[in-house]
Amino acid sequence: MVWGGGGFPPPHSTSFKANAMLGRILMEMNNSPEPLTVSEISRRLGIDRSALEGMLETLVRLGKLEEGSVREAGCGYGGA
């Protein structure tokens, strides 16, 4: 794949859109005064919950998010 200047994928590419969505998730979490649930993030960003869970797994794998950062028991990311 040939990318544009600066090593970033072109704005119409799937990689660019995925990275933008991951950034939106992190921004939403950082801007919240309290931990969010998966359902809250899903609703706020208009992302299907199952797709969001996969994105959260990606963020954990990349070291951008720690397990337990998202509040909600049974979702694999938070609580008890």
C-alpha positions in Angstrom: 0.0 0.0 0.0 1.4 3.4 -0.9 0.6 6.1 1.6 0.8 9.8 1.3 3.4 12.1 2.8 4.2 11.8 6.5 3.6 8.1 6.6 -0.1 8.4 7.1 -2.7 6.5 5.1 -4.9 8.5 2.7 -8.1 9.8 4.4 -10.3 7.5 2.3 -8.5 4.3 3.3 -9.8 1.8 5.8 -6.7 2.2 8.0 -7.2 5.9 8.3 -10.9 5.5 9.2 -10.1 2.7 11.8 -7.3 4.9 13.3 -9.7 7.9 13.5 -12.3 5.8 15.3 -9.8 4.5 17.8 -8.8 8.1 18.4 -12.5 9.1 18.9 -12.9 6.3 21.5 -9.8 7.4 23.4 -10.9 11.1 23.3 -14.4 10.2 24.6 -12.9 8.2 27.5 -10.4 10.9 28.3 -13.0 13.7 28.2 -15.3 11.9 30.6 -15.0 12.8 34.3 -15.8 9.2 35.3 -15.3 5.8 33.7 -17.7 5.0 30.9 -19.4 1.7 30.2 -19.1 -0.1 26.9 -22.8 0.7 26.3 -22.3 4.4 27.0 -19.3 4.7 24.6 -21.3 2.7 22.0 -24.3 5.1 22.3 -22.2 8.3 22.3 -20.2 7.3 19.3 -22.9 5.5 17.4 -20.8 2.3 17.2 -22.3 -1.2 17.4 -21.4 -2.7 20.8 -19.8 -5.8 19.3 -17.7 -3.7 17.0 -16.7 -1.5 19.9 -15.5 -4.4 21.9 -13.2 -5.4 19.1 -11.8 -1.9 19.0 -11.3 -1.9 22.7 -9.3 -5.1 22.4 -7.2 -3.5 19.7 -6.5 -0.5 22.0 -5.5 -2.9 24.8 -3.2 -4.8 22.5 -1.6 -1.5 21.3 -1.0 -0.5 24.9 -3.3 2.6 24.6 -5.8 1.3 27.0 -5.6 -0.9 30.1 -8.1 -3.6 30.9 -10.4 -2.3 33.6 -10.5 1.2 32.0 -14.0 0.7 30.9 -16.7 0.2 33.5 -19.1 -2.7 33.1 -19.0 -6.2 34.6 -18.9 -9.0 32.0 -17.7 -7.0 29.1 -14.1 -8.1 29.4 -12.8 -4.6 30.2 -14.0 -3.5 33.5 -15.4 -4.2 36.9 -15.7 -7.4 38.8 
